Amino acid sequence: MTKIKKHPQVPDLEMMEDPWRIFRIMAEFVDGFEELKSIGTAVSIFGSARIQPGHPYYRAAEQTAYLLVKAGYGVITGGGPSIMEAANKGAARAGGRSIGLNIDLPFEQKPNLYINHLINFHYFFCRKVCFVKYAKAFVIFPGGYGTLDEFFESITLIQTERMDRFPVILYGTSYWKGLLDWFKSSVLKEKCIDPKDLNIIEIIDKPQDIVKSIKKFYKK
């Protein structure tokens, strides 16, 4: 079979599309920054999209968001179901402002009903910038790969001093203890991190203690 050669003067369709992607990326940043700048002091809450309502983690996320709003914070979530829904629900119950940064996915990620303001993203990296830029703390509930991605993004930026330090709180000792033990027994043991890097992270088991920890950090 004769192979048809592409004419060198005919540009590749994908290469033609690439410059236009820049405009979509810019639009996502502009929309995100414009919407989020009015939220004021806020906390980003992360967690699984699969934990069901009624689960202790769901109830804890709802109560955490409720208490944060009562303490004067807005709430930022990924805008989807489960832990994200719980956080937006808690913020709504407290009469506060919460924003959902939704991501276009072929499964799971449908916006929940408790969001005050919804911003849709196509690119994960644009969404992650918005999570970080307007948050005074990260509260990370049990979750999967997406939650871990957001967790590691935050501690990497702090460790490398690409952003000022702020509270990074993991909720649930029983869920996160194995990861922290691995940090100490393997990552720290092999000197891939410094002992001080472990101080970036805090594990807390009560919603009220999360609020106390964030307040204490900013009092210092």
C-alpha positions, 0 to 999 in steps of 0.5 A: 500500500502506498503511504500518502505523504503530508504536504510540508506546507499543510499545517497539522490541525493540532498545531493550529489548535494549540494557539487557540488553547491559550485563549481558553486557558486565559479565559479560565484564569480571568473568570476564576480570578474575577469571581473569587476576588470577592470571596474575601478570606476563605478556606479551600476544602478537599475530599472524596467524590465518592463518600456517601451522605451520612458517613462520619467524614461527610458530617464532619466536612459539613460541620467544618464548613459551618464553623468556618463560616461562623468564624468569618471565612468563605468556603471554596470546594471542587464543586462536586458531590460527597465531601465537596457537597458537604462543605458547600452545604455546611457553608449554606447552612451557616448563611455564608458564601461558598464557591465551587470550582467544578472540573469537566469530567466524563464521570462523577463530577456534577455540581452540587446544589449548595454552591453560591457561585459555580465556576467551570474549568476544563484544565486542572492546572487552572483550577488548582491555581484558583484553589491556592490563590485565594485560600488562607488554609487547606482542609483535606478530608479523606479522598482519592487520587484527586485529593492527594494531587491537591494535597501534594501540590500545596505542600510542594509549593510551601516546601519550595517557598513558591508561596507563603506558608499557610495551614495544611490540615488533614482530617482523620488520623485513622485515614492519614496516619499510614501516609504520615508514617511512610513519610517518616519511615521512608521519605525522611529516612532516605533524606528526601525531605527535611524534618522541618518539612513534616511541620507543614502538615497537621492532622486533626480529628474534630471540626472545632479544632480545625477552626482553632488551628487556623485562628492560632496560625494567623494570630502568630 
